[in-house]
């Protein structure tokens, strides 16, 4: 019997152990799924009912070109958790619906690329490598927050500022650690422990963040998130960590990609264009209740324009303007041509056929350009 027992023991690594590993992996995934899904509402029916949706996920970091500043690009690998793509063409500028996003261990988006380029800010500040100008939640306790007294209370989903002057022993950015993640079908979900943004700090962080990103098809993705306050008693102290001021989301885009912004209104069906875009600190924050629940960030539209009628120039080529009834007049045509994506405000002057034919300069830097009465459209301003 001793020999039989020994033989049985020797078989376990090749037969039972792989099954045990598979069981543990399944149990871990199921536990993470239950943990996250239990704290988030379901996706919208429109998103769940989408047809012919395909999504790919990758937990393997690659050195992709993300168009971030060289100052903080080396840190990107340390915060990467998963890359998610909707599989649609990302070079189709006529129907720009393909996208790839990168999610950090904290569960926030820090890269969103498509035919439009990179939408997230360039990360050029050394003290905030992917912890501030990213798409995340921010939570404050009004009772505890005292920046002027040296006790700021800001919890960032992404992580803490990399302020080495105040933290000489901090050799690398401190990103919020994740508690669990799983990706399946068309969704990716993450749970993470958000951190106090300013170090050193006398405060703990009691915020557990849950995030889910779902590919809804046709270029649309859905972001569902929830926050759980882990404070022993959020109403009395210690700790009195009542999270009562929330930036949901702390979110923005680089204006070189999405230049035009419109804002909805809770009491009006009209959208208000924000132009020119001010610094956020100069106008304060807009309460979600004042909106219709959404804002729109859009590319600068680059469409070929119709021809604009202009006054006539003299065929003598001296740059003078003459009446179009003059037999020596030559009609001028101004046409706006869409410029390259690298130019945020393209505007070029197309030579008129008459100028090309005669080979003479029909314009002059100081020649006034007036709008023809027949045109109801404003002429562009050349700089």
Secondary structure, DSSP 8 states (H G I E B T S, - for coil): -HHHHHHHHHHHHHHHHHHHHHHHHHHHHHHHHHHHHTTS----HHHHT-SS---EEE-S---------TTTGGGHHHHEEEEEE--S-SS-SSS---EEEEEETTS-EEEEEETTEE-S-----TT-TTTSSSBEEEEE-TTT-BGGGTB--EEESSB----TTT-TT--S--B--EEEEEEETTEEEEEEE-EESSSS-S----EEEEEEEEEEETTEEEEEEEEEE--S-TTSSSS-----EEEEEE----TTTS-EEEEEETTEEEEEE--S---HHHH----GGGSSS-EEEE---------EEEEEEETTSS--EE-TTSTTEEEEEE------TT-TT-------HHHHHHT-----TT------TT--S------
